[in-house]
Amino acid sequence: MNKQRAAARTTRKRDGKVRITSQGQVSIPRQAMREAGLGPGDQLQARVEAPGRIVFEVVEDPLLKVLGSANGLFDRAELEAVRKEWDR
């Protein structure tokens, strides 16, 4: 790859512009993810705010909000059994 194409490619990555793939996928630029406090594995909800404008918001897991607040209520073995049932 020549230097001019490499420089153009680097510039495109830094300006935050992205393209939609033929499968409808978009890669979120790292800087935008960092600034939004997002990371790999985060679950997002997409909603259309206006024509040409899609907003992604983090899907909050209500269990994570209370996780750890009920320590000692259940035996670890009981919890593992329930988790195995959920995975089926």
Secondary structure as GFF3:
##gff-version 3
##sequence-region A 1 88
A	DSSP	alpha_helix	3	14	.	.	.	ID=ss1
A	DSSP	alpha_helix	30	36	.	.	.	ID=ss2
A	DSSP	beta_strand	44	50	.	.	.	ID=ss3
A	DSSP	beta_strand	53	58	.	.	.	ID=ss4
A	DSSP	alpha_helix	62	66	.	.	.	ID=ss5
A	DSSP	alpha_helix	76	87	.	.	.	ID=ss6
###
